């Protein structure tokens, strides 16, 4: 993260890692929760990608792949990275995932969900 943005403080790095952590899987018989195991599963790639992704005019990032998101009412949400996106109309929210959007728009790359602003 420091190689992308050397101005980051240790507190900012820790905060970004917590924000970009993936949810613990459920239904395993030995489920973990944030209250017993911290913010989730560390996703360093998503944390670095969020720093290196320049803001895109007209779109606001609301989740990284694997994270849940919510939107107010019905919104246009896109899922992907770079120039490869799948766009859907979403009511309420969902999970930022291949399953939710029906395809993997950019195989092998951490994707994001963005809402039209």
Buried (B, 14 or more C-beta within 10 A) or exposed (E): BEEEEEEBEEEEBEBBBBBBBBBBEEEEEEEBEEEEEBBBEBBEEBBBBBBEBEEEEEBEBBBBBBBBBEBEEEBBBBBBBEEBBBBBEBEEBBBBBBEBBEEBBBEEBBBBBBBEE
